[in-house]
Amino acid sequence: MKKTGFILLFYCILNCFSQSSSLKRAHKYFERTFYTEAIALYEKALKDKESFEAIKNLADAYYYTYNMEKAAVNYRYLLKNYGKFTDTTYYDKYATSLKALGEHKKANAVLLKYYKKSDPKKYNQLQKEIDYLNDVAALGDRFSIENLGINTSNSEFGAIQKGDLIVFAAPRKKMYAKRFGWNGQHYLDLYKIPSNQLHLGDSSAIPFSEKINSKLHESNIIFTKDGKTAYFTRNNFTKGKRKTDDKKITHVQLYKAEFIDGTWKNISSLPFNSNSYSTEHPALSPDEKTLYFASDMPNGFGSFDVYSVAIDYDGGFGKPKNLGPTINTPKKEQFPFISDDNKLYFSSDGHPGFGSLDVFVSTITNHNFSKPDNIGFPINSGYDDFSFNINSKTKEGFFASNRKGGKGSDDIYKIIEKKPLKIKPCAQLISGFITDEDTGMILNDVQLVLVDKNQKEIDNLNTSSSKKFKFTVNCKTTYTVKASKAGYTNNQKTLLLSSIRNKENDASMTLKSLAVLEREKRDALALKLKEEQELRLKNAEKLKLDKKNKTQKIVADEKDIEKEKNRIVIKTDEISFDYKLWYLRRDSKKAIDKVIALMKKYPDMIVEVGTHSDIRGNNRYNLDLSQKRATSVRMYFLENNIEPDRITAIGYGETQPIIKCKTEDSCTEEQHEVNRRCEFVVKKIL
């Protein structure tokens, strides 16, 4: 037996060590953004023991690798079981993962519920954003899109037209190439393919340049109009060596290359790069005097922002300038593109969108940027939509997305713009007929006034005898239609409109003839008063007698219900609380079950839970503590299916002690415990 016990203890220690080791390795991989490896280790460790950090990181790892189904499951579990440890970030991520799954209403409901309690200002803002997105959705599909034949189950993005070539980023196609820890795919290289060979698939794509491609990431290349200069994104990799920050993370940076004698040369890191942050996704202004890019450099608005930097006549660069709060938000703004008609396109998850990264557009006028608009469907989806570019003359271009229905991971789509972005406010109709209440005849010459919720007049008209009246109004707004006619009573109807476009809302009303009304009033008034008086007297006497008899019978029948002076109480075994605590003890629940049984037996009985504390602590603290105790007891009633309006909870603090203690030390612990009691008073039997 001793030997068996030793073996079991050994395996227990070994298993615990294994769990601890898996979690440490998982945390290490997660911190280094090696999410694919981290997921496997977290899943293994969580089979035996869970923790807030492990579940949070697992949810994030799925989120960052775009497995939104599992991200949603884990975020939901995280918020349900560890909500007090989380912040706004995780509600936003949960909502984003739901949007990716097409559950927009549920995602909006999650955020509205959270912000209604935590941030009313953000709640109102979110309501406006939802209305705005409904207006965008009402435009329908503004583009036709086509999945390019070069897409594979891996990631392809950043496509750009260069003459008769399409240049794009994709994972290295060598079978044994090194894989990237974030998503388990190979590192990215730049590839090219003639436009007329797209139908042949990715096998026709060849590396863009062995000089530019390295063993780490390259992506998002752009070219000057003469084709002699290129800017592209690459990992911080110079002279065969990668450089990292203090967390051993290799950031991405912007590089420049020159096309000389048929090859790309003079590849150099731009001067505003840093080992401590990323610069990425270059874009050129139409005059090629300004370079735009995304960066998470310090002193931005949060995460990645879009910046611009002047290009000097000698090829040097000025100081990067943040585009400001009109464009940038506390979340991500990336993948800028400047069209020839001077519009900034970029991707963001900080502006009102349909989930994850959406594409937005802002018009540039005299170096100022207009408020960005979501460019709508079908470019944007519940997933990441990015690396958008378009030829403003041909209306053709490309973007990438990891949405469902593609070949897998990020796919490149060719686009053709069908109609311009012109968001129209949502409109509805308020209409109806005004009729005589007694004859049903349509009334003419009725004055109608339409007012808003502040009673400000919006419109007015006079009715005819045969036509509907109609007002054109805004969606999701409260309006009142007021009707008046000489010789008739006035009437009005208030409508809270939905967000459904072109819906017709009925505001039909009846008006009562004053002459008929006066006659009816005279005839009915005397009889009505008499009947009401008789009925009130009869009901009052009956109710008074019924309550008295019922209460007396219950007190007589139930041995646990007693009358004490001016109140009726339910006697139970002592219900006490631990010092400074308000949670129900197991022995107390049995005593409370007796009260619950009586309330279920007498479903019209209303009971007050009164809890009391000892005198230790100040008055305010004891009132608060006893209220928590009363609430804790009430919650137990609710858990046992007692209706909320039948059970109230009041904490009396130290105001009603059974044993009066002049000082804290003048009473024993047992006497203090007696004062920490719970009483059940029958307040009413309906």
ChimeraX attribute file (.defattr): number of C-alpha atoms within 10 A of each C-alpha:
attribute: neighborCount
match mode: 1-to-1
recipient: residues
	/A:1	6
	/A:2	7
	/A:3	8
	/A:4	9
	/A:5	9
	/A:6	11
	/A:7	12
	/A:8	12
	/A:9	12
	/A:10	12
	/A:11	11
	/A:12	12
	/A:13	12
	/A:14	12
	/A:15	13
	/A:16	14
	/A:17	12
	/A:18	13
	/A:19	19
	/A:20	14
	/A:21	14
	/A:22	20
	/A:23	21
	/A:24	16
	/A:25	15
	/A:26	27
	/A:27	22
	/A:28	14
	/A:29	19
	/A:30	22
	/A:31	15
	/A:32	16
	/A:33	18
	/A:34	19
	/A:35	27
	/A:36	21
	/A:37	19
	/A:38	29
	/A:39	23
	/A:40	13
	/A:41	22
	/A:42	25
	/A:43	17
	/A:44	15
	/A:45	21
	/A:46	16
	/A:47	9
	/A:48	10
	/A:49	11
	/A:50	12
	/A:51	11
	/A:52	14
	/A:53	14
	/A:54	21
	/A:55	19
	/A:56	19
	/A:57	21
	/A:58	27
	/A:59	27
	/A:60	25
	/A:61	25
	/A:62	23
	/A:63	22
	/A:64	16
	/A:65	16
	/A:66	20
	/A:67	16
	/A:68	24
	/A:69	14
	/A:70	17
	/A:71	25
	/A:72	24
	/A:73	14
	/A:74	21
	/A:75	28
	/A:76	18
	/A:77	15
	/A:78	23
	/A:79	17
	/A:80	10
	/A:81	11
	/A:82	16
	/A:83	15
	/A:84	9
	/A:85	10
	/A:86	13
	/A:87	10
	/A:88	11
	/A:89	9
	/A:90	18
	/A:91	21
	/A:92	19
	/A:93	21
	/A:94	25
	/A:95	26
	/A:96	28
	/A:97	29
	/A:98	24
	/A:99	24
	/A:100	24
	/A:101	19
	/A:102	16
	/A:103	14
	/A:104	19
	/A:105	12
	/A:106	13
	/A:107	22
	/A:108	19
	/A:109	12
	/A:110	16
	/A:111	18
	/A:112	19
	/A:113	11
	/A:114	17
	/A:115	19
	/A:116	14
	/A:117	9
	/A:118	12
	/A:119	12
	/A:120	13
	/A:121	10
	/A:122	15
	/A:123	18
	/A:124	13
	/A:125	12
	/A:126	18
	/A:127	12
	/A:128	13
	/A:129	15
	/A:130	18
	/A:131	16
	/A:132	20
	/A:133	17
	/A:134	16
	/A:135	21
	/A:136	23
	/A:137	17
	/A:138	17
	/A:139	17
	/A:140	12
	/A:141	17
	/A:142	18
	/A:143	20
	/A:144	15
	/A:145	19
	/A:146	12
	/A:147	17
	/A:148	19
	/A:149	16
	/A:150	22
	/A:151	22
	/A:152	19
	/A:153	11
	/A:154	16
	/A:155	21
	/A:156	29
	/A:157	26
	/A:158	26
	/A:159	29
	/A:160	23
	/A:161	19
	/A:162	16
	/A:163	11
	/A:164	10
	/A:165	16
	/A:166	20
	/A:167	27
	/A:168	26
	/A:169	25
	/A:170	29
	/A:171	22
	/A:172	24
	/A:173	17
	/A:174	8
	/A:175	7
	/A:176	8
	/A:177	13
	/A:178	14
	/A:179	15
	/A:180	18
	/A:181	18
	/A:182	18
	/A:183	19
	/A:184	14
	/A:185	18
	/A:186	23
	/A:187	21
	/A:188	25
	/A:189	26
	/A:190	30
	/A:191	25
	/A:192	21
	/A:193	22
	/A:194	16
	/A:195	14
	/A:196	10
	/A:197	16
	/A:198	18
	/A:199	11
	/A:200	12
	/A:201	14
	/A:202	19
	/A:203	11
	/A:204	14
	/A:205	20
	/A:206	14
	/A:207	18
	/A:208	17
	/A:209	14
	/A:210	11
	/A:211	12
	/A:212	19
	/A:213	18
	/A:214	18
	/A:215	16
	/A:216	21
	/A:217	22
	/A:218	27
	/A:219	29
	/A:220	24
	/A:221	24
	/A:222	24
	/A:223	21
	/A:224	16
	/A:225	14
	/A:226	6
	/A:227	12
	/A:228	14
	/A:229	16
	/A:230	18
	/A:231	26
	/A:232	22
	/A:233	24
	/A:234	28
	/A:235	24
	/A:236	25
	/A:237	19
	/A:238	13
	/A:239	5
	/A:240	8
	/A:241	8
	/A:242	15
	/A:243	15
	/A:244	17
	/A:245	12
	/A:246	8
	/A:247	9
	/A:248	10
	/A:249	17
	/A:250	20
	/A:251	21
	/A:252	25
	/A:253	26
	/A:254	28
	/A:255	25
	/A:256	20
	/A:257	20
	/A:258	18
	/A:259	14
	/A:260	11
	/A:261	7
	/A:262	8
	/A:263	13
	/A:264	18
	/A:265	15
	/A:266	12
	/A:267	16
	/A:268	13
	/A:269	20
	/A:270	15
	/A:271	12
	/A:272	14
	/A:273	19
	/A:274	19
	/A:275	16
	/A:276	17
	/A:277	19
	/A:278	21
	/A:279	27
	/A:280	29
	/A:281	26
	/A:282	28
	/A:283	27
	/A:284	24
	/A:285	19
	/A:286	15
	/A:287	9
	/A:288	13
	/A:289	14
	/A:290	16
	/A:291	19
	/A:292	24
	/A:293	25
	/A:294	26
	/A:295	24
	/A:296	21
	/A:297	20
	/A:298	11
	/A:299	7
	/A:300	20
	/A:301	20
	/A:302	17
	/A:303	17
	/A:304	25
	/A:305	28
	/A:306	31
	/A:307	26
	/A:308	21
	/A:309	18
	/A:310	18
	/A:311	16
	/A:312	11
	/A:313	8
	/A:314	6
	/A:315	9
	/A:316	10
	/A:317	17
	/A:318	14
	/A:319	12
	/A:320	15
	/A:321	13
	/A:322	21
	/A:323	17
	/A:324	15
	/A:325	12
	/A:326	13
	/A:327	24
	/A:328	24
	/A:329	20
	/A:330	15
	/A:331	15
	/A:332	22
	/A:333	30
	/A:334	28
	/A:335	24
	/A:336	30
	/A:337	25
	/A:338	24
	/A:339	18
	/A:340	15
	/A:341	12
	/A:342	16
	/A:343	19
	/A:344	23
	/A:345	26
	/A:346	27
	/A:347	26
	/A:348	30
	/A:349	22
	/A:350	18
	/A:351	23
	/A:352	18
	/A:353	26
	/A:354	24
	/A:355	27
	/A:356	24
	/A:357	25
	/A:358	28
	/A:359	29
	/A:360	26
	/A:361	22
	/A:362	21
	/A:363	19
	/A:364	14
	/A:365	10
	/A:366	6
	/A:367	8
	/A:368	12
	/A:369	17
	/A:370	14
	/A:371	12
	/A:372	19
	/A:373	21
	/A:374	26
	/A:375	25
	/A:376	25
	/A:377	17
	/A:378	14
	/A:379	23
	/A:380	23
	/A:381	24
	/A:382	25
	/A:383	23
	/A:384	23
	/A:385	26
	/A:386	28
	/A:387	24
	/A:388	29
	/A:389	27
	/A:390	22
	/A:391	16
	/A:392	14
	/A:393	9
	/A:394	9
	/A:395	14
	/A:396	17
	/A:397	19
	/A:398	25
	/A:399	23
	/A:400	24
	/A:401	27
	/A:402	22
	/A:403	20
	/A:404	14
	/A:405	8
	/A:406	17
	/A:407	20
	/A:408	16
	/A:409	22
	/A:410	24
	/A:411	28
	/A:412	31
	/A:413	24
	/A:414	19
	/A:415	22
	/A:416	17
	/A:417	18
	/A:418	12
	/A:419	12
	/A:420	10
	/A:421	15
	/A:422	11
	/A:423	17
	/A:424	11
	/A:425	15
	/A:426	21
	/A:427	18
	/A:428	20
	/A:429	20
	/A:430	22
	/A:431	16
	/A:432	17
	/A:433	21
	/A:434	27
	/A:435	19
	/A:436	15
	/A:437	14
	/A:438	12
	/A:439	9
	/A:440	11
	/A:441	14
	/A:442	18
	/A:443	17
	/A:444	16
	/A:445	14
	/A:446	22
	/A:447	15
	/A:448	20
	/A:449	19
	/A:450	22
	/A:451	18
	/A:452	16
	/A:453	13
	/A:454	9
	/A:455	10
	/A:456	12
	/A:457	14
	/A:458	13
	/A:459	14
	/A:460	13
	/A:461	15
	/A:462	14
	/A:463	19
	/A:464	15
	/A:465	14
	/A:466	11
	/A:467	12
	/A:468	13
	/A:469	18
	/A:470	17
	/A:471	18
	/A:472	13
	/A:473	20
	/A:474	18
	/A:475	20
	/A:476	17
	/A:477	13
	/A:478	16
	/A:479	23
	/A:480	22
	/A:481	23
	/A:482	19
	/A:483	24
	/A:484	18
	/A:485	18
	/A:486	11
	/A:487	11
	/A:488	19
	/A:489	15
	/A:490	17
	/A:491	16
	/A:492	17
	/A:493	14
	/A:494	15
	/A:495	17
	/A:496	12
	/A:497	20
	/A:498	15
	/A:499	17
	/A:500	15
	/A:501	17
	/A:502	14
	/A:503	15
	/A:504	17
	/A:505	17
	/A:506	14
	/A:507	20
	/A:508	17
	/A:509	17
	/A:510	21
	/A:511	22
	/A:512	18
	/A:513	18
	/A:514	14
	/A:515	11
	/A:516	11
	/A:517	13
	/A:518	10
	/A:519	10
	/A:520	11
	/A:521	11
	/A:522	10
	/A:523	10
	/A:524	10
	/A:525	10
	/A:526	10
	/A:527	10
	/A:528	11
	/A:529	11
	/A:530	10
	/A:531	10
	/A:532	11
	/A:533	10
	/A:534	10
	/A:535	11
	/A:536	11
	/A:537	10
	/A:538	11
	/A:539	11
	/A:540	11
	/A:541	10
	/A:542	11
	/A:543	11
	/A:544	10
	/A:545	11
	/A:546	13
	/A:547	14
	/A:548	11
	/A:549	10
	/A:550	13
	/A:551	17
	/A:552	11
	/A:553	11
	/A:554	14
	/A:555	16
	/A:556	13
	/A:557	10
	/A:558	11
	/A:559	10
	/A:560	14
	/A:561	20
	/A:562	17
	/A:563	14
	/A:564	9
	/A:565	6
	/A:566	6
	/A:567	10
	/A:568	18
	/A:569	19
	/A:570	19
	/A:571	16
	/A:572	18
	/A:573	12
	/A:574	16
	/A:575	21
	/A:576	22
	/A:577	23
	/A:578	11
	/A:579	13
	/A:580	15
	/A:581	12
	/A:582	18
	/A:583	14
	/A:584	17
	/A:585	13
	/A:586	8
	/A:587	12
	/A:588	17
	/A:589	14
	/A:590	14
	/A:591	15
	/A:592	20
	/A:593	15
	/A:594	15
	/A:595	19
	/A:596	18
	/A:597	12
	/A:598	15
	/A:599	20
	/A:600	13
	/A:601	10
	/A:602	13
	/A:603	13
	/A:604	12
	/A:605	17
	/A:606	19
	/A:607	23
	/A:608	19
	/A:609	20
	/A:610	23
	/A:611	30
	/A:612	30
	/A:613	33
	/A:614	28
	/A:615	21
	/A:616	16
	/A:617	14
	/A:618	10
	/A:619	15
	/A:620	11
	/A:621	15
	/A:622	22
	/A:623	21
	/A:624	15
	/A:625	22
	/A:626	30
	/A:627	23
	/A:628	19
	/A:629	30
	/A:630	27
	/A:631	21
	/A:632	16
	/A:633	26
	/A:634	21
	/A:635	16
	/A:636	16
	/A:637	21
	/A:638	15
	/A:639	10
	/A:640	13
	/A:641	11
	/A:642	18
	/A:643	13
	/A:644	12
	/A:645	8
	/A:646	17
	/A:647	21
	/A:648	18
	/A:649	21
	/A:650	18
	/A:651	22
	/A:652	20
	/A:653	26
	/A:654	24
	/A:655	14
	/A:656	13
	/A:657	18
	/A:658	15
	/A:659	13
	/A:660	15
	/A:661	17
	/A:662	9
	/A:663	9
	/A:664	13
	/A:665	10
	/A:666	11
	/A:667	16
	/A:668	11
	/A:669	13
	/A:670	9
	/A:671	15
	/A:672	24
	/A:673	20
	/A:674	20
	/A:675	24
	/A:676	26
	/A:677	21
	/A:678	24
	/A:679	18
	/A:680	21
	/A:681	20
	/A:682	20
	/A:683	16
	/A:684	14
	/A:685	16
	/A:686	13
